[in-house]
Amino acid sequence: MASYLMQFSFTAQGIQQIKDSPARVEAAKQTVRAMGGEVREFYAILGSAHDTLFILEAPDDAAVARMVLAIGSRGYVRTETHRLFTEEEYGTVIRSLP
């Protein structure tokens, strides 16, 4: 499975209901699992434009797109997602260069 960084920024609704955030994190993890992925790490972020993040594994980009849309549609966060490459994957890409 591929690795991804999914960053979250609270919306006005999300920050107004911040005390419910831990339950929403668990709900988002369940959404990821239900769509074939697995959250490996969760972090809250200090000093960033983003508030929290997941490091997750998913079968493909389309699955991650579904996850992002499902989580974002609840209205509590906006997301920014990046594909991550392990050191081994990175090496494979570099070795394949002409």
Secondary structure, 3 states (H helix, E strand, C coil): CEEEEEEEEECHHHHHCHHHHHHHHHHHHHHHHHCCCEEEEEEECCCCCCCEEEEEEECCHHHHHHHHHHHHCCCCEEEEEEEECCHHHHHHHHHCCC
